[in-house]
Amino acid sequence: MRLRSLLFVPGDRPERFAKAAASGADAVILDLEDSVAAAARPAAREAVAQWLREPAAVTRFVRVNPLGSDGLADDLAAARGADGVMLPKAETADDVAALVAAMGASVVPVLPVATETPLAVFGLGGYRTVAARLAGLTWGAEDLPAAIGASTAREADGRYTPPYELVRTLALMGAHAAGVAAIETVYPAIKDLAGLSAYAARGARDGFTGMMAIHPAQVAAINAAFSPGADALAEAERIVAAFAAHPGAGALQLDGRMVDAPHLKQARALLARAGG
């Protein structure tokens, strides 16, 4: 599945579902966790289940509550028909395996939020053991500071402080170690579209393949950042064509520079992403 942009929508706001689906996002995340008050979750589950019974031209995830929570079974029942399930507060690959077991016959790909507790940070390298069950791997910069008593994850100018830059990097490497989509976390300043564009561009530069959004207005900038440009695609096509013309070569000169196996791998991956 193509996951450049994943837009959150609260599960108790069904009037927003159609707008989210029409936003241009590659996926909509129907939230039954943090954005829904506990008292509103039964109604949210009903609304989510109802919408999932209807056809939609967008990939649909449901963010359930964490493993061990009282309402998880009800969340999973409501999520039947979804294309994937987001698992918050995942700590290890074992949590993914446990969620898959809890799904029973209704198994769909899992997108873990894999950095929300201190222990989770130490499990980021192990998700390759459940890679076949994953839609990707993502991280967050909100729950972890609260879990360890930090006042914030960000500097005054919006950059992450060193502990959270480290967590971001480990999440990125954990996703690639597992061979799955690396999904950048949200940009919370909804009205700062210039800042969002710069943040998303940095994510794409660093190796993330998509990003989560919290408002439909953010989707276009995220899609633009994670869609290869015409020049990049043309260069990738030239690299692939050059190696196809010289199948025994380990390295070649192209446009006055040397390209080798890592460049070929990168070019093929870029073309695959562009193909959706």
Buried (B, 14 or more C-beta within 10 A) or exposed (E): EBBBBBBBBBBBBBEBBBEBBEBBBBBBBBBBBBBBEEEBBEEBBBBBBEBBEEEBEBBBBBBBBBBEBEBBEBBBEBBBBBBBBBBBBBBBBBBBBBBBEBBEEEEBBBBBBBBBBEEBBEBBEBBBEBBEBBBBBBBBBBBBBEBEEEEEBBEEEEEBBEBBEEBBBBBBBBBBBBEBBBBBBBBEBBEBBEBBBBBBBEBBEEEBBBBBBBBBEBBBBBBBBBBBEEEBBEBBBBBBEBBEEEEEEEEBEBEEEEBEEEBBEEBBEBBEBBEE
